[in-house]
Amino acid sequence: MSADDARMRQILRECRRIAVVGLSPKPERDSYQVARFMQAHGYQIIPINPNASEILGQPCYPSLSVAAQHTPIDLVNCFRNAADIPPIAEEAVAIRAKALWLQLGIRHDQACAQAAAAGLWTVQDRCLKVDFARLQASLSG
């Protein structure tokens, strides 16, 4: 087992409330499909999108800070451009999330290093849905 796998397994076991930054209300979008999949596997999805009021049957919030006033957030899952990541990482630290996960194709080494220095587990350039499916059998043990 790699260190990355161990970290992802720990995140998937301990982070049951997932704020999805950039969650689209459109079912054909990757963010929607990943969030719906995770919701179907028992995770609470907290949509973060300033242009929607509800996604996947859950109230939508304009920012992590506003969402955190209503519900605890364990994992911040990002579907935003790399340039948008630093303030999201700062907010993840401020709301005391446990982890920051940048979806496939998204990397920001400096923002992740700052989040990690503040105690968050970080994952970059990985798909939450794909890694959950790959690691699922080992999550219960």
C-alpha positions in Angstrom: 0.0 0.0 0.0 1.4 3.4 -1.0 1.5 6.4 1.4 -1.0 8.1 -1.0 -3.4 5.2 -0.7 -3.1 5.2 3.1 -3.9 8.9 3.2 -6.8 8.5 0.8 -8.2 5.6 2.8 -8.0 7.6 6.0 -9.8 10.5 4.4 -12.5 8.3 3.0 -13.0 6.6 6.4 -13.0 9.7 8.6 -14.4 12.4 6.4 -18.1 11.7 6.0 -19.3 15.3 5.3 -18.0 16.5 1.9 -18.3 20.1 0.8 -18.1 20.1 -3.0 -16.8 23.4 -4.2 -17.9 24.1 -7.8 -20.7 21.4 -7.7 -22.8 21.8 -10.8 -26.6 21.3 -10.8 -26.2 19.7 -14.3 -26.3 15.9 -14.2 -23.9 15.5 -17.1 -21.1 17.4 -15.3 -18.3 15.4 -13.5 -18.8 17.3 -10.3 -22.5 16.2 -10.2 -21.7 12.6 -11.0 -18.9 12.4 -8.4 -21.1 14.0 -5.7 -24.1 11.8 -6.5 -21.9 8.7 -6.4 -20.5 9.6 -3.0 -23.9 10.5 -1.7 -25.2 7.1 -2.8 -22.4 5.5 -0.8 -23.5 7.2 2.5 -21.5 10.5 2.4 -23.3 13.8 3.2 -22.8 16.2 0.3 -22.7 19.9 1.0 -23.0 21.8 -2.3 -20.9 25.0 -2.7 -22.1 27.0 -5.6 -23.2 30.7 -5.4 -25.5 30.3 -8.4 -27.7 27.5 -7.1 -30.1 27.1 -4.2 -30.2 23.3 -4.1 -28.3 20.5 -5.7 -28.8 16.7 -5.1 -31.6 17.5 -2.7 -29.3 19.5 -0.4 -29.2 23.2 0.3 -26.5 25.0 -1.7 -24.2 27.5 -0.1 -22.2 30.4 -1.7 -19.0 29.6 0.2 -17.4 27.2 2.6 -17.6 29.8 5.4 -21.3 30.2 5.0 -21.8 26.4 4.8 -19.8 25.8 7.9 -22.2 28.1 9.9 -24.9 25.5 9.2 -23.1 22.1 9.2 -19.7 20.7 10.0 -17.4 20.0 7.0 -14.8 17.2 7.0 -13.6 17.2 3.5 -13.4 20.0 0.9 -13.5 18.5 -2.6 -12.6 21.0 -5.3 -13.9 21.2 -8.9 -12.4 24.6 -9.6 -9.5 25.9 -11.7 -6.1 25.7 -10.1 -5.9 29.5 -9.9 -9.0 29.5 -7.6 -7.6 27.0 -5.1 -5.5 29.3 -2.7 -8.5 31.1 -1.2 -10.5 27.8 -1.1 -7.6 26.2 0.8 -7.4 29.1 3.2 -11.2 28.8 3.8 -10.8 25.0 4.4 -8.2 25.8 7.1 -10.4 28.5 8.6 -13.4 26.3 8.9 -11.2 23.5 10.4 -11.9 20.9 7.7 -9.9 17.7 8.0 -8.9 17.4 4.4 -8.6 19.2 1.0 -9.0 17.1 -2.2 -8.3 18.6 -5.6 -10.0 16.6 -8.3 -8.3 15.1 -11.4 -6.4 17.7 -13.4 -6.2 20.2 -10.5 -2.9 20.9 -8.8 -1.7 23.7 -6.6 1.4 22.7 -4.7 1.7 25.9 -2.7 -2.0 26.0 -1.5 -1.8 22.3 -0.6 1.5 22.8 1.3 -0.1 25.6 3.3 -3.2 23.5 4.0 -0.9 20.6 5.1 1.1 22.8 7.3 -2.1 23.8 9.0 -2.9 20.1 9.7 -5.1 19.2 6.7 -4.7 16.0 4.8 -4.3 16.9 1.1 -4.8 15.1 -2.2 -4.2 16.6 -5.6 -5.0 15.6 -9.2 -7.1 12.5 -8.1 -10.7 11.7 -8.7 -12.6 11.1 -5.4 -15.1 8.7 -7.1 -12.4 6.6 -8.8 -10.2 6.4 -5.7 -13.3 5.5 -3.5 -14.2 2.7 -6.0 -10.6 1.4 -6.1 -10.2 1.5 -2.3 -13.7 0.6 -1.2 -13.1 -3.0 -0.3 -10.4 -2.0 2.2 -12.3 0.8 3.8 -14.4 -1.4 6.1 -11.4 -3.2 7.5 
